[in-house]
Amino acid sequence: MDRVVEVTAAHTEVVSPKPGGLTSTQAVDLFRDVAKQLDLVVEGPIRSFRGEYDYSALPRGARAVNKTSLLMTVNGKRVRFACKIYGTAKELAGAQRAAALFEESLDKLGIQYTVSTRRAIIPP
């Protein structure tokens, strides 16, 4: 079962971001930096039909069980960083460590964010 830790921040698209917002450029740089620290391969941007775009970062080689993967979704209002792992609740620690890297970077930038943890059940 997929388990997810999400870190969400406000999105701002201006040259000088307003307090509390994260620009698209900052978000992409932050995502690539965390992926590099975790030795993940980044793919993107991938445009969605809703005007959002995504980046993903996956383990090298075939999708492995118990390996953390990342997803970033940017829309007009927010930036969502999702850290996923397929495994048990005990194995969620890998995704939580990845989320902590996003949190540290956002703290350094002075960006406010929320964190949530959930199970992601994918229908058959």
Secondary structure by P-SEA (a helix, b strand, c coil): cbbbbbbbbbbbbccccccccccaaaaaaaaaaaaaaabbbbbccccccccccbbbbbccccccccbbbbbbbbcccbbbbbbbbccccccaaaaaaaaaaaaaaaaaacccbbbbbbbbbbcc
